[in-house]
Amino acid sequence: MYQSFTYVHSIVRWLVLFSLIYSVYRAYKGYFQGLKFTERDNLTRHWAATIAHIQLVIGIILYSQSPTIKYFWENFDQAITDLESTFFGLIHIILMLLAIVFLTIGSALAKRKPTDSAKFKTMLIWFSLALLIIFIAIPWPFSPLAHRPYIR
């Protein structure tokens, strides 16, 4: 079951990235071109946040079941000196939680803004911050922090 969740988490990562990049693109275009905030923009906002929250739940399940995480907490003094163990034990989860917090705040604020421009601007700022943090926190194959394949 752990392997299945690892695979799903790896696949959903791409959905999160695609939905966030698309949301940031729509927010950028809408804000700088003075467009109307349409139902499509609202759905983009909503689904980007929803997909990210689904990924968070999968990630929390993985975190609670991961042998790497169990090793990290059982051997903290030794594991904290290993960058990859520290990445998965602390850095990855803290940064991803922070990204989800930013995404959630941005989504909630954008939904309640009175003007189209304010909705786009709020989405653009908060979703861009979340996307940046997520890019840093993903264990890319080329990352100096931890190495994982594009799809597990």
Backbone as a chain_set.jsonl record, in Angstrom:
{"seq": "MYQSFTYVHSIVRWLVLFSLIYSVYRAYKGYFQGLKFTERDNLTRHWAATIAHIQLVIGIILYSQSPTIKYFWENFDQAITDLESTFFGLIHIILMLLAIVFLTIGSALAKRKPTDSAKFKTMLIWFSLALLIIFIAIPWPFSPLAHRPYIR", "coords": {"N": [[0.819, -1.194, 0.0], [1.978, 1.221, 0.71], [3.772, 1.689, -1.414], [1.949, 2.107, -3.471], [0.712, 4.508, -2.671], [2.968, 6.13, -2.795], [3.449, 6.155, -5.549], [1.055, 7.366, -6.47], [1.259, 9.835, -5.173], [3.478, 10.832, -6.494], [2.473, 11.102, -9.106], [0.291, 12.87, -8.754], [1.662, 15.113, -8.057], [2.369, 16.299, -10.486], [-0.102, 17.147, -11.397], [-0.697, 19.062, -9.461], [1.383, 20.92, -9.95], [0.838, 21.624, -12.653], [-1.774, 22.709, -12.415], [-1.313, 24.856, -10.678], [0.595, 26.398, -12.09], [-0.938, 27.047, -14.32], [-2.968, 28.497, -13.045], [-1.514, 30.672, -12.015], [-0.666, 31.768, -14.415], [-3.178, 32.521, -15.554], [-3.994, 34.365, -13.625], [-1.964, 36.293, -13.807], [-2.247, 37.143, -16.474], [-4.916, 38.06, -16.377], [-4.745, 40.114, -14.448], [-2.799, 41.951, -15.465], [-3.849, 42.537, -17.948], [-6.252, 43.58, -17.375], [-8.616, 42.032, -17.263], [-11.907, 40.503, -16.953], [-12.873, 38.716, -14.07], [-13.68, 35.587, -14.502], [-16.018, 32.796, -14.416], [-14.527, 30.614, -15.149], [-11.967, 31.39, -14.285], [-12.442, 31.405, -11.562], [-13.007, 28.693, -11.141], [-10.541, 27.646, -11.832], [-8.953, 28.694, -9.766], [-10.214, 27.429, -7.58], [-9.892, 24.627, -8.174], [-7.128, 24.329, -8.311], [-6.403, 24.751, -5.645], [-7.856, 22.669, -4.457], [-6.763, 20.309, -5.62], [-4.166, 20.524, -4.639], [-4.676, 20.245, -1.909], [-5.598, 17.612, -1.82], [-3.24, 16.335, -2.535], [-1.768, 17.013, -0.277], [-3.047, 15.481, 1.738], [-2.468, 12.882, 0.831], [0.311, 13.047, 1.052], [0.629, 13.365, 3.838], [-0.278, 10.897, 4.736], [1.702, 9.281, 3.578], [3.934, 10.315, 4.942], [3.432, 9.45, 7.54], [3.767, 6.733, 7.263], [6.209, 6.201, 6.119], [9.314, 4.514, 5.823], [11.714, 5.904, 5.752], [11.143, 8.253, 7.15], [10.463, 7.203, 9.628], [12.945, 6.137, 10.35], [14.379, 8.535, 10.469], [13.216, 9.898, 12.702], [13.595, 8.033, 14.737], [16.343, 7.881, 14.908], [17.373, 10.461, 15.344], [19.578, 12.216, 16.07], [21.726, 11.228, 14.562], [20.585, 11.087, 11.996], [19.92, 13.717, 11.363], [22.224, 14.831, 10.47], [22.513, 13.913, 7.932], [21.785, 15.049, 4.78], [19.74, 14.23, 2.956], [18.018, 12.664, 4.573], [17.27, 14.623, 6.427], [16.033, 16.379, 4.69], [13.667, 14.942, 3.884], [12.627, 14.309, 6.382], [12.173, 16.763, 7.691], [12.465, 19.276, 6.128], [11.045, 19.005, 3.62], [8.349, 18.447, 4.399], [7.742, 20.675, 6.032], [8.099, 22.883, 4.264], [6.224, 22.196, 2.275], [3.826, 22.211, 3.744], [3.78, 24.921, 4.412], [3.543, 26.016, 1.831], [0.976, 25.063, 1.156], [-0.529, 26.402, 3.069], [-0.123, 29.084, 2.202], [-1.315, 28.889, -0.324], [-3.952, 28.228, 0.369], [-4.722, 30.483, 1.871], [-4.452, 32.445, -0.131], [-6.355, 31.543, -1.99], [-8.747, 31.719, -0.501], [-8.791, 34.472, 0.137], [-8.805, 35.633, -2.444], [-11.24, 34.769, -3.415], [-12.993, 36.316, -1.971], [-12.486, 38.965, -2.578], [-13.526, 42.217, -3.683], [-13.233, 43.305, -6.281], [-12.43, 42.51, -9.721], [-9.764, 42.91, -10.502], [-8.468, 42.949, -8.017], [-8.944, 40.315, -7.21], [-7.492, 38.847, -9.132], [-4.901, 39.874, -8.61], [-4.449, 39.08, -5.953], [-4.58, 36.279, -6.198], [-2.407, 35.944, -7.939], [-0.166, 36.783, -6.401], [-0.22, 35.155, -3.979], [-0.496, 32.501, -4.982], [1.757, 32.357, -6.605], [3.818, 32.544, -4.704], [3.328, 30.162, -3.29], [3.776, 28.313, -5.363], [6.505, 28.752, -5.919], [7.678, 27.919, -3.487], [6.902, 25.237, -3.53], [8.288, 24.332, -5.812], [10.894, 24.479, -4.794], [10.735, 22.615, -2.731], [10.201, 20.14, -3.852], [11.538, 16.919, -4.415], [13.475, 16.874, -6.811], [15.11, 15.11, -9.547], [17.514, 16.395, -10.071], [18.005, 17.896, -7.851], [19.909, 19.413, -5.222], [19.292, 18.774, -2.655], [17.748, 16.401, -2.26], [17.237, 13.35, -4.025], [15.003, 12.095, -6.354], [13.227, 10.195, -8.789], [11.444, 11.527, -11.689], [8.942, 10.317, -11.94], [7.767, 7.928, -9.738]], "CA": [[0.0, 0.0, 0.0], [2.893, 2.362, 0.754], [4.258, 1.909, -2.773], [0.844, 2.674, -4.252], [0.593, 5.913, -2.284], [4.151, 6.817, -3.317], [3.207, 6.35, -6.972], [-0.026, 8.357, -6.609], [1.83, 11.116, -4.749], [4.358, 11.249, -7.581], [1.63, 11.506, -10.245], [-0.508, 14.045, -8.384], [2.594, 16.25, -8.072], [2.283, 16.953, -11.79], [-1.398, 17.844, -11.434], [-0.538, 20.256, -8.627], [2.226, 21.867, -10.676], [0.117, 22.119, -13.818], [-2.894, 23.563, -12.0], [-0.766, 26.103, -10.12], [1.192, 27.186, -13.176], [-2.063, 27.57, -15.103], [-3.625, 29.522, -12.219], [-0.639, 31.845, -11.992], [-0.755, 32.333, -15.762], [-4.482, 33.196, -15.697], [-3.996, 35.526, -12.728], [-1.057, 37.27, -14.401], [-2.907, 37.669, -17.671], [-6.098, 38.807, -15.957], [-4.367, 41.333, -13.723], [-2.081, 42.918, -16.302], [-4.665, 42.929, -19.101], [-7.5, 44.143, -16.875], [-9.729, 41.179, -17.68], [-12.972, 40.176, -16.0], [-12.659, 37.46, -13.346], [-14.788, 34.76, -14.977], [-16.275, 31.529, -13.734], [-13.368, 29.766, -15.449], [-10.902, 31.8, -13.368], [-12.829, 30.941, -10.234], [-12.822, 27.236, -11.117], [-9.097, 27.428, -11.829], [-8.549, 28.964, -8.377], [-10.766, 26.388, -6.719], [-9.322, 23.308, -8.438], [-5.71, 24.34, -7.932], [-6.364, 24.555, -4.192], [-8.387, 21.336, -4.137], [-5.764, 19.302, -5.997], [-3.061, 20.649, -3.683], [-5.115, 19.673, -0.627], [-5.6, 16.157, -1.996], [-1.821, 15.957, -2.457], [-1.38, 17.134, 1.13], [-3.562, 14.307, 2.464], [-1.639, 11.743, 0.413], [1.63, 13.266, 1.643], [0.579, 13.103, 5.284], [-0.355, 9.434, 4.865], [3.049, 8.778, 3.3], [4.83, 10.73, 6.024], [3.183, 8.617, 8.725], [4.095, 5.344, 6.969], [7.501, 6.104, 5.45], [10.454, 3.985, 6.576], [12.717, 6.974, 5.835], [10.721, 9.155, 8.217], [10.6, 6.451, 10.883], [14.379, 6.119, 10.648], [14.773, 9.893, 10.838], [12.795, 10.232, 14.072], [14.177, 7.086, 15.687], [17.789, 8.134, 14.964], [17.398, 11.884, 15.025], [20.913, 12.817, 16.188], [22.538, 10.793, 13.435], [19.888, 11.367, 10.739], [19.891, 15.152, 11.094], [23.472, 15.178, 9.785], [22.377, 13.465, 6.542], [20.933, 16.029, 4.102], [18.533, 13.613, 2.387], [17.126, 12.325, 5.694], [16.745, 15.89, 6.953], [15.1, 16.908, 3.692], [12.373, 14.276, 3.975], [12.127, 14.33, 7.756], [11.762, 18.109, 8.132], [12.394, 20.346, 5.134], [9.979, 18.762, 2.65], [7.01, 18.589, 4.986], [7.545, 22.056, 6.498], [7.904, 23.741, 3.104], [4.952, 21.868, 1.611], [2.741, 22.742, 4.583], [3.792, 26.375, 4.232], [2.98, 26.278, 0.503], [-0.471, 24.831, 1.212], [-1.086, 27.521, 3.833], [-0.156, 30.241, 1.297], [-2.308, 28.609, -1.362], [-5.272, 28.299, 0.99], [-4.976, 31.894, 2.175], [-4.652, 33.125, -1.408], [-7.631, 31.126, -2.568], [-9.832, 32.282, 0.312], [-8.805, 35.931, -0.028], [-9.192, 35.963, -3.816], [-12.675, 34.512, -3.561], [-13.757, 37.344, -1.26], [-12.144, 40.322, -3.022], [-14.682, 42.839, -4.351], [-13.017, 43.647, -7.691], [-11.739, 41.507, -10.531], [-8.338, 43.19, -10.419], [-7.999, 42.509, -6.693], [-8.967, 38.851, -7.205], [-6.338, 38.386, -9.899], [-3.672, 40.252, -7.924], [-4.33, 38.215, -4.77], [-4.211, 34.952, -6.703], [-1.066, 36.006, -8.512], [0.832, 36.87, -5.331], [-0.225, 34.004, -3.072], [-0.254, 31.265, -5.722], [3.156, 32.385, -7.037], [4.621, 32.181, -3.528], [3.135, 28.727, -3.053], [4.446, 27.596, -6.445], [7.944, 28.868, -5.689], [8.029, 27.039, -2.365], [6.733, 23.857, -3.989], [9.429, 24.025, -6.679], [12.053, 24.263, -3.938], [10.53, 21.475, -1.84], [10.07, 18.866, -4.574], [12.833, 16.229, -4.568], [13.766, 16.678, -8.232], [16.307, 14.292, -9.788], [18.689, 17.272, -10.111], [18.05, 18.691, -6.627], [21.038, 19.163, -4.324], [18.782, 18.391, -1.338], [17.337, 14.997, -2.275], [17.076, 12.889, -5.406], [13.965, 11.141, -6.672], [12.907, 10.285, -10.219], [10.275, 12.341, -12.032], [7.775, 9.489, -11.577], [8.235, 6.741, -9.003]], "C": [[0.87, 1.269, 0.0], [3.393, 2.704, -0.643], [3.182, 2.532, -3.657], [0.672, 4.155, -3.941], [1.783, 6.731, -2.798], [3.965, 7.126, -4.802], [2.142, 7.432, -7.198], [0.488, 9.744, -6.245], [2.731, 11.691, -5.848], [3.561, 11.746, -8.788], [0.867, 12.791, -9.937], [0.373, 15.291, -8.317], [2.468, 17.024, -9.374], [0.963, 17.692, -11.947], [-1.346, 19.133, -10.618], [0.261, 21.312, -9.386], [1.487, 22.465, -11.872], [-0.994, 23.088, -13.406], [-2.404, 24.89, -11.416], [-0.142, 26.995, -11.193], [0.083, 27.817, -14.02], [-2.79, 28.675, -14.336], [-2.816, 30.804, -12.18], [-0.682, 32.545, -13.355], [-2.057, 33.121, -15.941], [-4.542, 34.446, -14.834], [-3.118, 36.645, -13.291], [-1.718, 37.957, -15.594], [-4.111, 38.535, -17.289], [-5.754, 40.126, -15.29], [-3.755, 42.376, -14.664], [-2.849, 43.33, -17.562], [-6.023, 43.492, -18.683], [-8.737, 43.353, -17.275], [-10.755, 41.011, -16.566], [-12.649, 38.818, -15.367], [-13.869, 36.568, -13.625], [-14.986, 33.525, -14.102], [-15.117, 30.552, -13.972], [-12.196, 30.105, -14.535], [-11.195, 31.311, -11.953], [-12.649, 29.432, -10.106], [-11.334, 26.878, -11.103], [-8.539, 27.621, -10.425], [-8.956, 27.812, -7.471], [-10.058, 25.045, -6.925], [-7.831, 23.248, -8.137], [-5.575, 24.084, -6.431], [-6.829, 23.15, -3.809], [-7.377, 20.241, -4.454], [-4.581, 19.336, -5.025], [-3.438, 20.063, -2.323], [-5.193, 18.151, -0.696], [-4.168, 15.636, -1.889], [-1.318, 16.018, -1.013], [-1.831, 15.916, 1.933], [-2.739, 13.07, 2.119], [-0.249, 11.856, 1.047], [1.666, 12.977, 3.134], [0.484, 11.597, 5.55], [1.03, 8.833, 4.632], [4.017, 9.104, 4.43], [4.662, 9.826, 7.241], [3.599, 7.159, 8.51], [5.511, 5.127, 6.438], [8.597, 5.515, 6.331], [11.574, 5.032, 6.73], [12.403, 7.912, 6.992], [10.837, 8.458, 9.577], [12.067, 6.387, 11.308], [14.829, 7.491, 11.147], [14.421, 10.191, 12.291], [13.358, 9.284, 15.119], [15.678, 7.319, 15.896], [18.081, 9.602, 14.679], [18.804, 12.483, 15.036], [21.824, 12.462, 15.01], [21.894, 11.224, 12.112], [19.902, 12.849, 10.375], [21.166, 15.603, 10.372], [23.461, 14.756, 8.312], [21.358, 14.359, 5.841], [19.646, 15.411, 3.548], [17.54, 13.222, 3.476], [16.484, 13.579, 6.268], [15.743, 16.499, 5.982], [13.729, 16.266, 3.85], [11.786, 14.324, 5.377], [11.58, 15.672, 8.191], [11.487, 19.091, 6.994], [11.203, 20.187, 4.195], [8.6, 19.021, 3.257], [6.749, 20.024, 5.458], [7.28, 22.987, 5.313], [6.578, 23.457, 2.394], [3.755, 22.343, 2.433], [2.643, 24.261, 4.446], [3.192, 26.755, 2.873], [1.467, 26.098, 0.497], [-1.153, 25.934, 2.007], [-1.193, 28.754, 2.938], [-1.225, 30.075, 0.23], [-3.729, 28.739, -0.818], [-5.648, 29.739, 1.315], [-5.28, 32.651, 0.883], [-5.982, 32.796, -2.041], [-8.806, 31.76, -1.823], [-9.928, 33.798, 0.141], [-9.291, 36.328, -1.421], [-10.696, 35.796, -4.02], [-13.507, 35.651, -2.981], [-13.456, 38.779, -1.698], [-13.299, 40.909, -3.839], [-14.483, 43.117, -5.843], [-12.26, 42.538, -8.409], [-10.226, 41.676, -10.44], [-7.757, 42.704, -9.091], [-7.979, 40.987, -6.593], [-7.747, 38.3, -7.937], [-5.027, 38.682, -9.177], [-3.416, 39.345, -6.714], [-3.916, 36.809, -5.183], [-2.775, 34.932, -7.193], [0.004, 35.99, -7.419], [0.894, 35.577, -4.521], [0.07, 32.695, -3.794], [1.185, 31.213, -6.224], [4.091, 32.021, -5.89], [4.53, 30.684, -3.247], [3.874, 27.907, -4.105], [5.964, 27.626, -6.275], [8.406, 27.928, -4.572], [7.932, 25.576, -2.783], [7.884, 23.453, -4.901], [10.683, 23.738, -5.866], [11.932, 22.945, -3.168], [10.353, 20.133, -2.545], [11.449, 18.215, -4.69], [13.106, 15.884, -6.034], [14.99, 15.78, -8.405], [17.598, 15.117, -9.765], [18.862, 18.096, -8.834], [19.289, 18.38, -5.791], [20.589, 18.665, -2.941], [18.43, 16.913, -1.247], [17.044, 14.598, -3.715], [15.972, 11.844, -5.505], [13.673, 11.264, -8.158], [11.656, 11.145, -10.452], [8.969, 11.632, -11.696], [8.306, 8.242, -10.902], [7.386, 5.553, -9.328]], "O": [[0.526, 2.264, -0.638], [3.434, 3.876, -1.019], [3.476, 3.386, -4.493], [0.504, 4.967, -4.852], [1.623, 7.887, -3.189], [4.283, 8.225, -5.258], [2.325, 8.316, -8.035], [0.187, 10.719, -6.932], [2.734, 12.898, -6.091], [3.954, 12.726, -9.421], [0.808, 13.696, -10.769], [-0.117, 16.405, -8.501], [2.459, 18.255, -9.374], [0.919, 18.754, -12.568], [-1.881, 20.163, -11.028], [-0.146, 22.471, -9.452], [1.512, 23.679, -12.075], [-1.131, 24.164, -13.988], [-3.021, 25.931, -11.641], [-0.339, 28.21, -11.19], [0.167, 28.989, -14.388], [-3.183, 29.681, -14.926], [-3.368, 31.897, -12.299], [-0.729, 33.773, -13.426], [-2.038, 34.253, -16.423], [-5.078, 35.47, -15.256], [-3.499, 37.815, -13.251], [-1.74, 39.184, -15.697], [-4.29, 39.625, -17.833], [-6.403, 41.142, -15.541], [-4.152, 43.541, -14.653], [-2.538, 44.352, -18.173], [-6.845, 43.838, -19.532], [-9.779, 43.929, -17.586], [-10.503, 41.331, -15.404], [-12.209, 37.893, -16.049], [-14.943, 36.767, -13.058], [-14.216, 33.261, -13.178], [-14.775, 29.761, -13.093], [-11.504, 29.205, -14.059], [-10.297, 30.86, -11.242], [-12.189, 28.947, -9.072], [-10.922, 25.925, -10.443], [-7.745, 26.81, -9.95], [-8.15, 27.292, -6.699], [-9.668, 24.398, -5.953], [-7.329, 22.195, -7.741], [-4.734, 23.294, -6.002], [-6.245, 22.521, -2.926], [-7.161, 19.342, -3.641], [-4.061, 18.289, -4.639], [-2.602, 19.45, -1.659], [-4.882, 17.474, 0.284], [-3.914, 14.624, -1.236], [-0.534, 15.171, -0.587], [-1.058, 15.381, 2.729], [-2.359, 12.303, 3.003], [0.299, 10.862, 1.523], [2.634, 12.403, 3.633], [1.101, 11.09, 6.486], [1.478, 7.979, 5.397], [4.825, 8.264, 4.826], [5.643, 9.477, 7.898], [3.767, 6.423, 9.482], [5.961, 3.987, 6.322], [8.791, 5.964, 7.461], [12.291, 5.034, 7.731], [13.302, 8.317, 7.729], [11.264, 9.068, 10.558], [12.389, 6.561, 12.483], [15.568, 7.593, 12.126], [15.264, 10.693, 13.034], [13.575, 9.681, 16.263], [16.215, 6.987, 16.953], [18.942, 9.927, 13.863], [19.178, 13.187, 14.098], [22.592, 13.295, 14.529], [22.593, 11.678, 11.207], [19.896, 13.193, 9.193], [21.172, 16.653, 9.73], [24.308, 15.195, 7.535], [20.201, 14.425, 6.255], [18.577, 16.01, 3.66], [16.338, 13.43, 3.313], [15.288, 13.592, 6.561], [14.73, 17.064, 6.394], [12.726, 16.974, 3.941], [10.566, 14.375, 5.534], [10.63, 15.731, 8.971], [10.401, 19.667, 6.912], [10.437, 21.13, 3.997], [7.786, 19.738, 2.676], [5.639, 20.53, 5.294], [6.347, 23.788, 5.35], [5.893, 24.384, 1.962], [2.773, 22.826, 1.869], [1.545, 24.814, 4.372], [2.42, 27.71, 2.78], [0.752, 26.899, -0.106], [-2.252, 26.358, 1.65], [-2.236, 29.407, 2.912], [-1.954, 31.018, -0.08], [-4.603, 29.3, -1.479], [-6.775, 30.161, 1.057], [-6.249, 33.407, 0.813], [-6.661, 33.677, -2.57], [-9.741, 32.272, -2.44], [-11.025, 34.343, 0.015], [-10.094, 37.251, -1.562], [-11.333, 36.589, -4.713], [-14.611, 35.917, -3.456], [-14.11, 39.713, -1.233], [-13.966, 40.196, -4.589], [-15.457, 43.161, -6.595], [-11.552, 41.741, -7.794], [-9.494, 40.694, -10.315], [-6.677, 42.115, -9.059], [-7.087, 40.424, -5.958], [-7.057, 37.41, -7.44], [-4.138, 37.831, -9.135], [-2.29, 38.901, -6.491], [-3.013, 36.22, -4.591], [-2.02, 34.007, -6.892], [0.979, 35.245, -7.521], [1.96, 34.974, -4.399], [0.811, 31.861, -3.274], [1.779, 30.136, -6.268], [5.05, 31.274, -6.083], [5.541, 30.027, -2.996], [4.525, 26.916, -3.775], [6.628, 26.608, -6.474], [9.411, 27.231, -4.712], [8.79, 24.768, -2.427], [8.405, 22.344, -4.779], [11.455, 22.845, -6.215], [12.925, 22.242, -2.98], [10.357, 19.092, -1.889], [12.423, 18.888, -5.027], [12.979, 14.729, -6.439], [15.823, 15.696, -7.503], [18.665, 14.58, -9.467], [19.778, 18.913, -8.752], [19.678, 17.219, -5.663], [21.408, 18.193, -2.153], [18.773, 16.249, -0.27], [16.644, 15.434, -4.526], [16.009, 10.826, -4.815], [13.856, 12.338, -8.732], [10.913, 11.444, -9.518], [8.014, 12.252, -11.23], [9.193, 7.572, -11.431], [7.624, 4.464, -8.807]]}, "num_chains": 1, "name": "protein.A"}
